[in-house]
Amino acid sequence: MENPSVILFYSTNYAIWTKNVLQKLHIEHKMASVPRHLSSECGYCVMIQNQDKEKIIQILHQNGIEYDRIESLIGLS
């Protein structure tokens, strides 16, 4: 992914639910382990394109999906 951000969740269930919703909507994403430099109650995150962030926040709210936060990975190596 060229300009990634990660969505951090409170539970694995929310991460899987998000993956399924984004897949149905054909929005580019990838389920991954939470990067070491970030902490999260859940060990999984969903990686998204940074430019899709606002649209995905709206989708999460519309589907009642709770998340901790969204962190940009741009510029990190």
Secondary structure, DSSP 8 states (H G I E B T S, - for coil): --SEEEEE-SSHHHHHHHHHHHHHTT--EEEEE--TTS--SSSEEEEEEGGGHHHHHHHHHHTT---SEEEE-TT--
